[in-house]
């Protein structure tokens, strides 16, 4: 699959995209934005399985991927991405960079929130002001730190004034720029009763069991969604979900046991969807604020002890690819130049441990996630690898809510983690690595890296940004607050009478395009 560039170098003034004038036939041909028109059946209730239960359904504060899987169907963004990485309209019909620090968007007419209120530019301003408000504690505030103000010259026009040029801006809007409703936020419960303009409206959340969404009859994209409702059940990734699919109790699942990928991907009863360039980077996170990981030599020793091929072979059963950096090899951003510990070196790891005063051995605890078997299995593989360098790593397996509380509060030593929707490198480094970043749970801080992250984000020159990220990777992998161990590709499976599902770089499920056939 050819991965088209997402964010090319931009001249000072350039209209990037306007699809409002395209004929309807051209719009319908855009991949990922409409199920095939032929052979589908309108209506029906889709029963889907998710790997875990969301934390909240407020897109500004949700920090668990399963939350995004649900709220993406409830909310809309200004722009989105198709499976090939092209920017496409959502609530905006056209956008242009009117000067190096100004982006102007023309908004769709006729969109309404699920509470009946009309969508206007004021909702865009409110949504981004809220993300940037420290009181919101948004996990995505770091993606919009360059936004100086959001201006609304009229109800159908919104302009973002930036502090400086900002290379990842459009990518960030497509990944995390969900538009919320002020009334719903301030008078309701945005965490549990979300209100958006998306193809589906929230119905109910039965704790520990399911979330149900229903078709939005006033959705602003004609002919969508096809389904009457979607019910997301929370189920482990094991044989039970495959049996439920086979028995007709489920229609679609977000993951399948990896040992079954070879057979199920070829099974004529099912439809299988994957992508080599849209997935999730998995990494070992080490808490630099607590012993023994407050010593960079210990962190480097762990990095040198890692065998990525062993992790891929054992934990992921040969799927995905060894993860050296935050993006896959198919990404335009991929560059492993200067990456520390790109290959395993047991003797060097032992020497670093001895230098750090642990020549006679070292022990610490790994916090494992029971609901994500590949991540837990990664911990088990790493435990055996570390024994070879004199480290005894005990594993404490916990449920995802317990893990998240410990991870987000820094109450752990080492664990496996992931960062979904890493499209532009800034999506990772501004959130996970930058000092004080909203998802910087390792406590890592390096002023030189912070300055480089800001410099890379402020550039619109592709080659300059690539060089800066190569430099950032060299420093960060040497400091080793975390170690990339695998790039995880996604595997959707559905019954043969379900069509329209696709994997996009933003990892949105786009259930509005899904339909039953026959």
Secondary structure, DSSP 4 states (H G I P E B T S, - for coil): -----SS----SSEEEEE-TTS-HHHHHTSTTSS--SSSEES--EEEEEESS--S-S-TTT--SHHHHHHHTTT--BSEEE-TTS-EEESSEEEEEEEETTEEEEEEPSS-B-TTSPBP-HHHHHHHHHHHH-GGG--TTGGGGTTEEEEEEEETTEEEEEESS--TTHHHHHHHH-B---HHHHHHS-TTTS---SSSEEEEEEETTTEEEEEE-TT-SSTT----SEEEEEE--SSHHHHHHHHTTS-SEES---GGGHHHHTT-TTEEEEEEEEEEEEEEEEE-TTSTTTTSHHHHHHHHHH--HHHHHHHTSTT-SB--SSSS-TTSTT---TT-TTSS--HHHHHHHHHHTT-TT-EEEEEEEETT-HHHHHHHHHHHHHHHTTTEEEEEEEE-HHHHHHHHHHT--SEEEEEES---SHHHHIIIIISTT-TT--S----HHHHHHHHHHHT---HHHHHHHHHHHHHHHHHHTSEEEEEEEEEEEEEETTEE-----TT----GGG-EEE-
